[in-house]
Amino acid sequence: MLVIGLTGGIGSGKSTVSHILARLGARMVDADIVGHQVYEPGGPAYNDIINTFGREVVGTEGKIDRKRLASIVFSKADSLEKLNDITHPRIRDAIAVILKEWKSEGTEIAVVEAAVLFEAKWTNLVDEIWATLSDESVVLDRLFKAKGMSPEQSRARLRSQIPPEEKAKRSDVVIRNNGGLEELEKQVEDLWRSVNSRLKGSGTFSPNAPS
Ligand code: ATP
């Protein structure tokens, strides 16, 4: 089974590319969704989060109140790092379990969508890395239209991650996404064809960026 890690900066088109890949037949796992599961009561990060941040983060039905947790995490130095130290390895383990199962089922291509693939050091979960990359002006425009985020909010989010160009440099394939949806679809379909012919041993792999 080939495991592709799909990453990229905020608003660069990861989810859009994920949808295209799913339509083409890839099996997709979204690290954000797995991330939510580790916080659930009985989930692998639940007790450690309460022990670290206190019972005040527990909301209704014993669930961790993400808003309360966020307000603590973003108000105290080192807290975000502490939270990531708890959650990232657990999310990684949960994704590894899913991938193992898919492999045993004979899945050919699996894609892990993870905005924080590099930040969380999950790169060794995947065989190759694809990154979506868009110009900052395009990202600001998209995030304003899609989420009502101001340019200042978007820039602050961008600055809190590894710079998108750096992610692209560290990836095997770069999906440039500054145009329309049709252009993006064509690019992803071409990549899909190339990855499939590579798997069947009938094609050559020519990544469009150095790893
Ligand atoms: P985030 O990190 O915020 O989750 P993302 O990298 O997953 O973002 P998307 O959600 O795929 O990015 O894209 C952000 C917004 O831009 C969405 O509303 C999406 O529909 C739109 N979008 C992405 N690519 C294109 C494109 N090529 N043409 C038009 N709209 C696009």
Boltz pocket constraint, residues with backbone or C-beta under 6 A from the ligand:
constraints:
  - pocket:
      binder: B
      contacts: [[A, 8], [A, 9], [A, 10], [A, 11], [A, 12], [A, 13], [A, 14], [A, 15], [A, 16], [A, 17], [A, 115], [A, 132], [A, 142], [A, 143], [A, 146], [A, 177], [A, 178], [A, 179], [A, 180], [A, 181], [A, 182], [A, 184]]
      max_distance: 6.0
